[in-house]
Amino acid sequence: MRLFLIILLSIGYSAVINIPEDYPTIQAGIDSAYDGDMVLVSAGTYHENINFNGKNIIVTSISGAESTIIEPESNSIGPAVIFENGESGAVELSGFTIQNAYNDANGGAIYSYNSSPNFNNLIIQNNAAFNMGGGIYINGGSQTFTNCKIYNNDVGDTNGGGLYCINSENLDIENCEFNYNHSPKNGGGMYLNNSQVEIKNTKIIGNNEGIGGNNPMPSPKGGGIYAASSEIYLYNNVISSNNSYGPGGGIFGFDSVFEIYHTEICNNTSLNFWQNAEGGGGCFFNSTVFFNQVTLSGNIAYSLSQYNSDGLSFKGSTSANIYNSIIYNNDDAEIRLNDNACLTLDYTDIMGGISGISGLNSSCLEYGENNINQDPLFVDADSQDFILQSNSPCIDSGSADLDGDGIDD
């Protein structure tokens, strides 16, 4: 018997703590837990703020996010959920709605500092922060978001309506939605700075919806995504119907590296000419940009300058390569090259052909012989259905050999 107990203790034991059966609150369950334990929460609304306090545990619900809600008391000020003690990648928060939280600093719903939690099957909605990260604030560590919905979050003073992320070693976002969030400055949907970011199968839609011309900020940027000094990989996403007061209705990138594949960037707006509106679809400054199988259509920038763009604006020392893409029916210029920006374009349907590319530095352009200028025949662009009809001229007109070496890339 003594030998059996020694063996059992040596391999450890993970407990399941049931809320509210074992403890009345989620926080009480966390406080009683040890590393490796699970706090399992029954359906209901829990009026509390929780802090993982360095515990490497799983906190999850039985019935899912729709029926298990974390909603701080109405007079509470502070993030609904806090990770600030170096929690590891073993930590998971899953199966909750987190709503109606307010913080007068950073992070309305979630605050993560130098920690590496995993977030699964969450609804993060109607939260607000005064400073940064209306929905989520991240500084340091590595994080994953899977099957999460981030809706209607607001930041009062600066950046990142849905998400603010700085110094993340590895931020992975998959099968999520960042919709209808708001920031008065940069990154209505998400703000990314000095981070490694991968976003797949995600919708970034309607951020900064309904904004007007009353923003006092000098040049707010990035209605859907704002990225600075970061490496961004995007695959199979929809970035649509976002608004920026200034440059980059869909995306604004500064001093960053972007790889964008199989993504729609459509019907985004750069709104105010007095706040340097340009690049309705995207504006990239001193960045490296690679597009493959990207559809960019219906974007607009309300600019008074002939050197700005409704589709894509490349500025500074930006180097862009675009292949197998559709850049069509953006309100004015499809692409503008400014400053020392350079572009290589091939196997792409661009409205107006080479005349659809303009700006101060159109001479820094490699325009491939395989581009076309034909109506791509979307199923219904007015209803934001950018799937190609069966007789589209774009079908089978691309190439998998992007560098011309005879080997598919």
N, C-alpha and C positions, 0 to 999 in steps of 0.2 A: 504494500500500500504506500509506503514512504517513497519507493522508487517511482511509482505511478505519479504521485504528486509532484516530484521533482521534474519528471518529463513534461507534465502538463504545464507547469510554470515556465519551463524553458522555452516552450513553443508559443506561449502567450495565449490570450483569450480575448475575443472582441465581443463586447456586450451590445445588445439592442436596447435602447432607452426609449420607451413609448410615451408620447405626449398626447393627451394630458393624463394618461393612466398612471404613469410613474411620477411625473412632475407636471405642475399646472402650466408652466411656460416653457417656451423653447429655450430661453436663456438658462433657466434652471437645469434643463437637460444637458445643455452644453457644459455648464459649470461642473456637473457631476461626471462628465465623460472623461475617458482616457484615450490617448492616441489609438486609432484603429477602431473605435466604437462608432456606432450608428445611432443618431437621434432620429426616430421615426415619428412623424407628426400626422395626427389624424386631421380630417377635414375641419375647417372652421376659420374664423378670423382672429388673429393674434395681435392684440394692440400692444406692441412692444418694439424696442430696438434691441438688436442682438449683436454680440461681439464674440468671435470665435476664440479670442484670448490665447492664441498660439496652439490651440488644440487641432491636431491633424485627424479630423473626423469627417464623417459624412452626415449632413443634415438634409433629410429628404422627406417627402410626403407620401402618404398612402394613396390618396385620391387624385393627385395632380394639381396643377397650378390653378385651374378654374375654380376649385373649391377649397383651396388652402391658401390663405392670404395673410401676409405680414403687412400690417398697416399701423404705424406708430400712432400714439395718442395725438389728437389734434393740436395740443399745446407743446408737443415734443419738438426740439430742435436738435438735429444731428442725423447722420446717415441711419437708414433702417438696418443695414448690415455692415459690420466692420471687420476687416482683416488687417491687422497692423502689427502683428508680432511674429512675422516671418513664417506664416503658415506655408506648408509645403505643397507639392503637387499631388499629394494624397488627399487633399481637402476637396470636398464636393458640396455644393449647394444646388439642390434640384427640386423641381416640382412645386414651386410657389409663385403666386402673384405678389409682387412687392409694389405697393402703391401709396400715393398721397403722403410721402415723406418730404420733409423740408430741412435743409441744412443751410445755415448762414455762412458756411465756408465752402469746402469742396465735397462733392458727392452727395446727391440727394438720396438715392436708393442704396447704392453700394459704394463703399470706400475701401480701397485696397492699396496698402503701402508696403513695398518690398515683400510681397507675399505672392503665392502662386496657386490660387484657388481655381477650381473647375466649376463652370456654371452650366447647368443643363436644364432644359425644359422650364424656363422661367418666363414670366410676363412681368416686365418692368414698366410701369405706366403711371403717368400723372404725378411724377416727382419733380422736385425743383431744388436747385442750389443757387446761392447768390454768386459764388465765385466761379468755379469750374466743375463741369460734369454734372449736368442736371439729373441724368439718370445714374451714370457710373463714373467714378473717378479711379484711375489706376496710375500709380507711380512706382515703377520698378517691378521686379519679379517676372513671372511668366503666367499666362492665363489662357483658358479656353472657354469659348461660348458656343454651345451647341443647342440648336432648336430653341432659341430664345427670341422673344418679341419685346422690342424696346420702343414704346409708343408714348407720344405726347409728354415728353419730359422737357423741362425748360431750365435754362441757366440765365440768371438775371443780369450779370455784369460782363462776362467775358466769353470763354470758349467751351465748346463741346456740349450741345444740347442733349444728345443721347448718350454720348461717351466722350470722356476726356482721357487720353492715354499718353503718358510720357515715360521714357526710359524702360519700356517693356522689352525684355530680352526675347520674348516670343509670344505674340498675341495671335491666337488662332480663333477665327470666327467662321462657323459653318452652319448653313441652313438656318439663318436668323433673319429677322426683319428689324430694320431701324427706320421707323416711319413716323412722320408728323412731329418730330422734335424741333426745338427752336433754340437758337443762339443769336444774340444781337451782334456778335463779333465774328468769330471764325468757327466753322465746323458745326452747322446746324444738326447734321446727323452724327458725325464723329470728328474728333480732333485727335490727330496722331503726331507725336513729336519724339524724335530720337528713339524710334522703336522699329522692331522687326515685326511685320504684320502680314498675315495671310488671311484672305477673306474669300470664301467659296460659297456658291449656291445661296447667296444672300440678296435680299431686297433692301434697297436704300431709297425710299420713296416719300415724296411730299414733305420733306423737311423744310422748315421756314415757310410753310404754306401760309398764304394770306398776308405776308409782310407788306408793309407800305414804305413810304419815303421819309419816315420820321425818325430814322436811326442816326444818332449823333456821332457814331464811330467814324473815323476818317476813311477807312477802306476795309470793311468786313469782307471776308473771303470764304469760299468753299461751302455752298449750301448743303451738299450731300456729304462730302469728305474734304477735310483740310489735312494736309500732311506736310511736315517740315522735317528735314534731316532724318528721313526714315527710308526704309526699304519696304515697298508695298507690292504684294502679289495678289492679283485679283483674278478669279476664275469663275465663270458662269454666274455672273451677278446681273441684277437690274438696278441701274442708277437713274431714276426717272422722276420728273416733276418736282425737283428740288429748286429752291430759290436762294440766291445770295444777294445781299444788298450791293456788293461790289463784285470783284472778279471771281470766276469759277462757279457758275451755277451748279454744275454737277460735282466737279472736283477742282480743288486748287492744290498745286504741288510746288513746294519751294525746296531747292537743294536736296532733292530726293530721287530715288530710283523706283520706277514703276514698271511692272510687267502686268499687262492686262490682256486676258484671253476670254474669248467667247462671252462677251459682256455687252449689254445694251446701255447706252448712255443717251437718253432721249428725253425731249420736252423739258429740259432744265432751263432756268432763266437767271441771267445776271441783270439785276434790276435797275440800279441807279447810276446814271452817267456821272453825277457829281461825286460818286464814290468809286470811280474808275471801273465801271462795268465793262467787262470783256470776257470772252471765252465762256459763252453760255453753256457749252458742254463741258469744257475743261480749260483751265489756264495753268501753264507749267513754266516755272521760272528757275533757271539754273539747274535743270533736272535732266535725268536720262529716262526716256520714255520708250516703251516697246508695246505696240498693239498688234494682236493677231486675232482675227475673227471678232472684231468689234463693230457694232452697229451704232452709228452716231447720227441722229436725225431729230429734227424738230426743236433744236435748241435755239435760244435767242439771247442777245445782249443788247440792252438799250443804251448804246454808246453814241456819243457825238463825234468820236474820233474815227477817221477812215482807216486807222491802223489797228483797230480792235476787231474782234471776231465773234460771230454768233456760234460757230462750231468749236474749233480748237484755236487757242492762242499759245504760241511757243515764244518764250522771251528769254532774255539774258543769253547764257551759254547753253541753253537746252539743246540736247541731241535727241531726235525722235526718229523711230523706225516704225512704219505702219505697213502691215501686210494683210491680205485676205480680208479686208474690211469694207464697210459701206459707210461713206460719209456723204450724206445726201439730204438736201432740203432743210439745211440750217438757214436761218432767216437771211443772212447777208453772206459774208465770206465763209466758205467751209473751213479753211485753215488760214491763219496769218502767221508769218514769220517776222519776228521783230529782233532788234539788236543783233546778236551774233548767233541766233538760233538756226539750226540746220535740220533738214528733214530728208529721209529716204522713204519713198512711197512706191509700192508695187503691188500688183494683183489686187487692186482696190477699185471699187466703184465710187468715183468722186464727182459730184454734180459740177458741171462746168469744165471738167477735165483740168488741165494745168491752169486754166484761168480761174478756177475756184480756189487757187492758192495765191495769196498776195501778202503785202506787207513791205516793210522796209528792207527785208533781206531775202527776197524771193530768189536771188541768185545762188543762195546756199541750199540748193534743192537738187536731189537726185530723183528724177521722175521716171519711173520704170516704163518699159514699153508694153507691159501687160495690164496697165490700168484701163478702165473703161469709164464711159460717161453715159449711162443709160438708167432709166427708171428701174429701180430694183424690184418693183412690183411686190410691195408688202401686202399682206392679206388685208389689213385695215389700219393704216397708220393713225387715222383720226380717232380710233378707239384704242390706240397704243398696242396694236397687234402687229409686231414687226417681224413675224414669221414670213418667209418668202413663199410666194405662190409657186406652183409647180413649173410654170413657164418663165420664171425669173432668169434674166441674163446672168445673174451672179452665181447660179448653181453650176458647179463644175468648172468655174473660171478661175479658181484659186490655185495655189501650189503649196505642197508640204515641204518643198526644198527651198527654204528661204535664203540660203547663202549661195545657191547655185553650184554646189559641189557634187550634185547628182545623188545625194543621200537625203532622205526625208529627215527634217529636223524635229 
